[in-house]
């Protein structure tokens, strides 16, 4: 079943449920609920369509730069699947998870998360992402575009295997191309090297971390500052608040396992996927990560890390070839 048919089925089922409750609901109230359902479905499908366009633009830009796409690694020719080992590779990673996260249908479910969190047009969303899952960053920004949200992105250059780990073609470069093409209007607020303690160390082929630091500097974007991981976490919080300019941050999205966002406490491993409704005990460590810092503020947190679990939760195919078709709405 293609995406459009599945979405229409969701809407139709909702209509039938409401029709059955007609004896209880007054007509104006039912009509309002139906309209909200229609708008939400339209936003979800728009997010998917934007992501499909974005993937085409990224692939075209990669080919324009003569960066070959290995069809054994990226059989769907998305263009956002990196190499196994590069100077930006910080850790192990499963290529099937990276391919799965390139499915434009993930943008629908990010829109659903935003809707479930009660976000409205113009709301500020803080996003902390490593380079490990460029597909999930795209899904998040495409959903934000469809709902007319204002994401504030702080990006860590380091990536696990097969992520956005090509020097000179990280997600910073992908987003710049999408902005130039009028697909996404967003800019990245700041970058960090990522890697160990968020300072660039621990790269598989560069323990000193000079490669990640150099790549972060190459972007020309503001650099996250701080001598320790705790300092860098607090720097990010101030940066998010600064860009928000006094407006409340309505949600935080963590993408990947960057230490500043994910934290380095055992409690981080217990945080569930998706829109988090059940939290482990709140750690008091200053390196507990942004997911806990925002949770302590009462801000809804969306945690995107375990792709197999996310796909299972939403009934999406794992590692599909070809990707499911995106049909007109």
C-alpha positions in Angstrom: 0.0 0.0 0.0 1.4 3.4 -1.0 1.7 6.2 1.4 -1.2 8.2 0.1 -3.6 5.3 0.2 -2.5 4.5 3.8 -3.1 8.1 4.8 -6.5 8.2 3.2 -7.4 5.0 5.0 -6.5 6.6 8.3 -8.7 9.6 7.6 -11.6 7.5 6.5 -11.4 5.4 9.6 -11.5 8.5 11.7 -14.6 9.7 9.8 -16.4 6.5 10.4 -15.6 6.5 14.1 -17.0 10.0 14.4 -20.1 9.1 12.4 -20.7 6.3 14.9 -20.5 8.8 17.7 -23.0 11.2 16.1 -25.6 10.6 18.8 -23.2 12.0 21.3 -21.4 14.8 19.4 -23.2 17.9 18.3 -22.8 18.7 14.6 -20.5 21.8 14.9 -18.2 19.9 17.2 -18.0 16.9 14.9 -17.4 19.2 12.0 -14.5 20.9 13.8 -12.9 17.6 14.6 -13.2 16.5 11.0 -11.5 19.6 9.8 -8.7 19.3 12.3 -8.2 15.7 11.1 -8.1 16.8 7.5 -5.6 19.5 8.2 -3.3 17.1 10.1 -3.4 14.5 7.4 -2.6 17.2 4.8 0.4 18.4 6.9 1.7 14.8 7.2 1.5 14.2 3.5 3.1 17.5 2.7 6.0 16.5 5.0 6.5 13.3 3.0 6.4 15.1 -0.4 8.9 17.7 0.8 11.3 14.9 1.9 11.0 13.1 -1.4 11.9 16.4 -3.2 14.8 17.0 -0.7 16.3 13.5 -1.4 16.2 14.2 -5.1 18.0 17.5 -4.6 20.6 16.0 -2.4 21.3 13.2 -4.8 21.6 15.6 -7.7 24.0 17.8 -5.7 26.1 14.8 -4.8 26.3 13.8 -8.4 27.1 17.4 -9.4 30.1 17.2 -7.1 31.2 13.9 -8.6 30.9 12.0 -5.4 30.0 8.6 -6.6 27.0 6.7 -5.2 27.9 3.1 -4.4 24.7 1.1 -5.4 25.8 -1.8 -3.2 25.6 0.6 -0.2 22.8 2.9 -1.5 20.7 0.9 -3.9 17.9 3.5 -3.7 20.2 6.2 -4.9 19.2 8.6 -2.1 22.6 10.3 -2.0 22.6 10.6 1.8 24.3 7.3 2.6 27.9 7.8 3.3 30.9 5.5 3.2 31.8 2.8 5.8 35.1 4.5 6.9 36.1 8.1 6.3 38.1 10.7 8.4 34.7 11.7 9.9 33.6 8.2 11.1 33.4 8.1 14.8 31.8 4.8 15.6 30.2 1.6 14.2 26.9 1.8 12.4 24.5 -0.4 10.5 24.0 0.5 6.8 20.5 -1.1 6.8 19.4 1.3 9.5 20.8 4.3 7.5 19.0 3.1 4.4 15.7 2.6 6.3 15.8 6.1 7.8 15.9 7.6 4.2 12.3 6.5 3.7 10.3 9.7 3.2 7.5 8.2 5.2 9.5 9.0 8.4 8.6 12.6 7.8 4.9 11.7 8.3 5.6 10.3 11.7 7.7 13.3 12.7 4.7 15.4 11.8 2.6 13.1 13.9 4.9 13.5 16.8 4.8 17.3 16.5 1.1 17.2 16.3 0.8 14.9 19.3 3.0 17.3 21.3 0.5 20.1 20.6 2.9 22.2 18.4 1.4 25.1 16.5 2.5 27.3 13.6 5.5 29.4 14.6 6.6 27.3 17.6 10.3 26.9 18.3 11.7 23.4 18.2 15.3 22.7 19.4 17.1 20.0 17.4 20.3 18.3 18.4 21.7 16.0 15.7 24.9 14.2 14.9 25.7 13.2 11.3 24.8 9.6 11.9 21.2 9.8 10.5 20.9 12.5 7.9 17.6 10.9 6.8 16.1 11.5 10.2 17.3 15.1 10.2 15.6 15.6 6.8 12.4 14.0 8.1 12.4 16.3 11.1 13.0 19.5 9.1 10.5 18.5 6.4 7.9 17.9 9.1 8.7 21.3 10.6 8.3 22.8 7.2 4.9 21.3 6.7 3.7 22.5 10.2 5.4 25.9 9.8 7.5 25.4 12.9 10.9 27.1 13.6 13.6 24.6 14.2 16.9 25.6 15.8 19.5 23.1 14.8 22.9 22.5 16.5 24.8 19.9 14.5 27.7 17.6 15.5 29.9 16.7 12.5 30.9 13.3 13.7 29.0 10.3 12.2 28.8 6.6 12.6 29.5 4.5 9.6 27.4 5.2 6.5 26.0 8.5 7.9 26.8 12.0 6.6 30.5 11.2 6.8 31.9 12.5 3.5 34.3 15.4 4.1 33.0 18.4 2.3 29.5 17.0 2.0 28.1 16.7 5.5 24.5 17.6 6.4 25.6 21.3 6.5 26.3 21.1 2.8 23.1 19.2 2.1 21.0 21.7 3.9 22.7 24.6 2.1 21.7 23.0 -1.2 18.1 22.6 -0.1 17.9 26.2 1.0 19.3 27.4 -2.3 16.7 25.3 -4.1 13.9 26.7 -2.1 13.0 23.3 -0.6 13.8 24.0 3.1 14.4 27.5 4.4 16.4 26.6 7.5 20.0 27.3 8.6 22.1 25.5 11.1 22.6 27.6 14.2 25.9 26.2 15.4 28.2 23.2 14.9 30.5 21.1 17.0 33.1 18.5 16.1 31.2 15.7 17.9 33.1 12.6 18.7 34.3 11.9 22.3 33.1 14.4 24.8 31.9 16.5 21.9 35.4 17.7 21.3 36.4 15.8 18.2 38.4 12.9 19.8 37.8 9.3 19.2 37.6 9.3 15.5 38.5 5.8 14.2 41.3 7.2 12.0 42.2 10.3 13.9 42.3 9.9 17.7 43.5 13.5 18.1 40.3 14.8 16.6 41.9 17.3 14.3 39.8 16.1 11.3 36.4 16.8 12.9 37.5 20.1 14.3 38.8 21.2 10.8 35.5 20.0 9.2 33.4 22.0 11.7 35.5 25.1 11.1 35.2 24.7 7.3 31.4 25.3 7.6 32.0 28.9 8.8 29.2 28.5 11.3 29.4 29.4 15.0 31.3 26.7 16.9 30.1 25.2 20.2 32.4 26.3 23.0 33.5 24.8 26.3 36.3 23.0 27.9 34.2 20.0 29.1 31.2 18.1 27.9 29.2 19.8 30.7 30.3 23.2 29.5 29.3 22.3 25.9 25.8 21.2 27.0 25.2 24.5 28.8 26.6 26.4 25.8 24.0 24.7 23.7 21.1 25.5 26.1 22.1 29.2 26.0 22.3 29.1 22.2 18.9 27.6 21.8 17.4 30.2 24.2 19.3 33.0 22.4 17.9 32.1 19.0 14.4 31.7 20.4 14.6 35.3 21.6 12.5 34.9 24.6 9.9 32.6 23.0 9.4 29.2 24.7 11.0 26.1 23.2 8.0 23.8 22.6 9.9 20.6 21.9 13.4 19.1 21.7 14.4 16.5 19.0 17.5 14.3 19.5 18.8 12.6 16.4 21.6 10.1 16.9 23.8 9.5 19.8 25.9 12.6 20.1 27.2 12.8 23.7 26.0 16.4 24.3 22.4 15.5 23.3 22.2 11.9 24.4 24.3 12.3 27.6 26.8 9.9 29.0 24.8 8.4 32.0 23.3 4.9 32.2 19.9 6.5 32.2 20.4 7.6 28.6 20.2 4.0 27.5 16.8 3.7 29.0 15.1 6.5 27.2 12.6 5.1 24.7 12.2 5.9 21.1 9.8 8.5 19.7 7.8 11.1 21.7 8.9 10.2 25.2 6.1 9.7 27.7 7.9 7.4 30.1 11.2 8.6 31.7 13.8 6.7 33.7 14.9 8.3 36.9 16.2 11.8 36.2 20.0 11.7 36.6 21.6 14.7 38.4 24.9 14.5 36.5 25.9 17.7 34.6 26.6 15.5 31.6 23.2 13.9 31.5 22.6 15.5 28.1 20.1 17.8 26.5 17.4 15.1 26.5 17.3 15.3 30.2 17.9 19.0 30.4 14.8 19.7 28.3 12.8 17.1 30.1 13.6 18.8 33.4 12.2 22.0 31.9 8.9 20.2 31.1 9.6 20.4 27.3 8.4 17.4 25.2 11.3 15.3 23.9 11.4 13.3 20.7 14.2 10.7 20.7 15.3 9.3 17.4 18.1 6.7 17.6 17.0 3.1 17.2 15.7 2.9 13.7 14.6 -0.7 13.7 12.3 0.1 16.7 11.0 3.2 15.1 10.2 1.4 11.9 8.5 -1.4 13.8 6.4 1.1 15.9 5.0 2.7 12.7 4.7 -0.4 10.6 7.3 0.8 8.1 9.4 -1.7 6.1 13.0 -2.3 7.2 15.6 -1.7 4.6 13.2 -1.6 1.6 14.4 -1.7 -2.0 12.9 0.2 -3.6 11.6 2.8 -1.2 7.8 3.0 -1.0 6.3 5.3 -3.6 5.1 8.7 -2.6 1.8 9.2 -4.5 -0.3 12.3 -4.9 -2.7 13.2 -2.1 
